[in-house]
Amino acid sequence: MRKQQFFQKFGADRTGTALVEFALVCPMLIMLVVGMLGWGAYFWMAHSVQQVANDAARAAVAGLTGAERASLAKAAVTEGIADYSALDTTLVKTTVTERSDRTVVSVSYDASKTVVFAFAKIAPMPSSMITRQASVRLGGY
């Protein structure tokens, strides 16, 4: 009889249930929050790189030769990346290609060394190499 009373009393005691529920939910909640922060920062970096590529393509229009356009675009990328405090100018690679009627500026940023990708083991993240392109038409309007 005493054994049965013990189990009834044990089953009726609700203290500590919130702690157990929190222990079950907390890992998923942490993963969700880290994932949202990581993806948000990734989208911010990707948007920043795209904006720098757009600005560099617009700056390249002023060049008269292909070499001058490439020089103007690369200078615009260096200046543009420096404007974003969280982006490092040493992690940027710029490629300028000339087509018959267009100049295409490709900007690649290696984000693997940023804090965002430190959490890649907790939440799934996209590729750490962010590459964006912008093109501008040359003359003939």
C-alpha positions as CSV (number, residue, x, y, z in Angstrom):
1,M,0.0,0.0,0.0
2,R,2.8,2.4,0.8
3,K,4.4,1.8,-2.6
4,Q,1.2,2.7,-4.3
5,Q,0.8,5.9,-2.3
6,F,4.4,6.9,-3.2
7,F,3.7,6.6,-6.9
8,Q,0.4,8.5,-6.7
9,K,2.1,11.3,-4.7
10,F,5.0,11.3,-7.2
11,G,2.7,11.5,-10.2
12,A,0.7,14.3,-8.7
13,D,3.7,16.5,-8.0
14,R,4.0,19.1,-10.8
15,T,7.1,21.0,-9.6
16,G,9.9,21.1,-12.1
17,T,7.7,20.4,-15.2
18,A,8.5,23.9,-16.7
19,L,12.2,23.1,-16.3
20,V,11.9,19.8,-18.1
21,E,9.8,21.4,-20.9
22,F,12.4,24.2,-21.3
23,A,15.2,21.7,-21.5
24,L,13.4,20.0,-24.4
25,V,12.5,23.2,-26.2
26,C,15.7,25.3,-25.6
27,P,18.1,23.6,-28.1
28,M,15.6,24.1,-30.9
29,L,14.9,27.7,-29.9
30,I,18.7,28.5,-29.8
31,M,19.2,26.9,-33.2
32,L,16.2,28.8,-34.6
33,V,17.5,32.2,-33.3
34,V,21.1,31.5,-34.4
35,G,19.8,30.5,-37.8
36,M,17.7,33.7,-38.1
37,L,20.7,35.9,-37.1
38,G,23.1,34.1,-39.4
39,W,20.8,34.2,-42.5
40,G,20.0,37.8,-41.8
41,A,23.6,38.8,-41.6
42,Y,24.3,36.7,-44.8
43,F,21.5,38.5,-46.7
44,W,22.9,41.9,-45.5
45,M,26.4,40.9,-46.8
46,A,25.0,39.7,-50.1
47,H,23.0,42.8,-50.6
48,S,26.0,45.0,-49.7
49,V,28.2,43.1,-52.2
50,Q,25.5,43.5,-54.9
51,Q,25.2,47.2,-54.2
52,V,29.0,47.6,-54.4
53,A,28.9,45.8,-57.8
54,N,26.2,48.1,-59.0
55,D,28.1,51.2,-58.0
56,A,31.3,49.9,-59.6
57,A,29.4,49.2,-62.9
58,R,28.0,52.7,-62.9
59,A,31.5,54.2,-62.1
60,A,33.0,52.2,-65.1
61,V,30.8,54.1,-67.5
62,A,33.1,57.1,-67.3
63,G,36.1,55.2,-68.7
64,L,37.1,55.7,-72.4
65,T,39.0,52.4,-72.7
66,G,38.6,49.0,-71.3
67,A,41.6,49.4,-69.0
68,E,40.3,52.7,-67.7
69,R,36.9,51.2,-67.1
70,A,38.4,48.3,-65.2
71,S,40.5,50.7,-63.1
72,L,37.5,52.9,-62.3
73,A,35.4,49.8,-61.3
74,K,38.1,48.3,-59.1
75,A,38.6,51.7,-57.3
76,A,34.8,52.0,-56.8
77,V,34.7,48.5,-55.3
78,T,37.6,49.3,-52.9
79,E,35.9,52.5,-51.8
80,G,32.5,50.9,-51.6
81,I,33.6,48.0,-49.4
82,A,35.4,50.4,-47.1
83,D,32.1,52.2,-46.5
84,Y,30.6,49.0,-44.9
85,S,32.3,48.6,-41.5
86,A,31.6,44.8,-41.3
87,L,33.2,44.1,-44.7
88,D,36.9,43.6,-45.1
89,T,38.6,45.1,-48.2
90,T,41.2,42.3,-48.2
91,L,38.6,39.6,-48.8
92,V,37.2,41.1,-52.0
93,K,38.1,40.0,-55.6
94,T,36.9,42.1,-58.5
95,T,36.7,41.0,-62.1
96,V,35.8,43.4,-64.9
97,T,35.0,41.8,-68.3
98,E,34.2,43.7,-71.5
99,R,31.6,42.5,-73.9
100,S,30.6,44.0,-77.3
101,D,28.2,46.5,-75.8
102,R,28.5,45.9,-72.0
103,T,30.9,46.1,-69.1
104,V,30.3,43.4,-66.5
105,V,31.7,43.9,-63.0
106,S,31.8,40.7,-60.8
107,V,32.5,41.1,-57.1
108,S,33.3,38.1,-54.9
109,Y,33.5,38.3,-51.2
110,D,34.9,35.5,-49.0
111,A,32.7,35.6,-45.9
112,S,34.2,32.5,-44.3
113,K,36.2,34.5,-41.8
114,T,33.2,36.5,-40.6
115,V,31.5,35.9,-37.3
116,V,28.3,34.8,-39.2
117,F,29.9,31.6,-40.4
118,A,31.3,30.8,-36.9
119,F,27.8,29.5,-36.2
120,A,27.6,27.3,-39.4
121,K,27.9,24.2,-37.2
122,I,24.8,25.1,-35.3
123,A,22.5,26.1,-38.1
124,P,22.8,25.4,-41.9
125,M,24.3,28.3,-43.8
126,P,24.8,29.0,-47.5
127,S,28.1,29.1,-49.3
128,S,30.6,31.5,-47.7
129,M,31.7,32.8,-51.1
130,I,29.3,35.6,-52.1
131,T,29.6,36.5,-55.8
132,R,27.4,39.2,-57.4
133,Q,27.5,40.8,-60.8
134,A,26.3,44.0,-62.4
135,S,26.5,45.1,-66.0
136,V,26.2,48.4,-67.7
137,R,25.6,49.2,-71.3
138,L,28.2,51.2,-73.2
139,G,27.0,53.9,-75.5
140,G,24.6,53.4,-78.4
141,Y,21.6,54.8,-76.6
